[in-house]
Amino acid sequence: MPHNKPKPDDRSDNVEKLQSIVENTIENMEEAEETMQFSSPEERERIQAKNQRREESIHALREEIKDEAADRESGYRDEQ
């Protein structure tokens, strides 16, 4: 059975990928907010709960963006 070598860890575009995820999540939140005006009370509650989880995800992603940007600044030094 051949052993495939793992791809090297290419983190060069992680900041951009994470920023794109944040932007998409914000767009999803805004779209959900717009649909709330046409939703039942139960659906509004679900949308609000989902948007709260999205807010939490955005916060975590922004922290990860800071970490990745700092790692990029330091040249991705290996910590091994």
Secondary structure, 3 states (H helix, E strand, C coil): CCCCCCCCCCCCCHHHHHHHHHHHHHHHHHHHHHHHCCCCHHHHHHHHHHHHHHHHHHHHHHHHHHHHHHHHHCCCCCCC
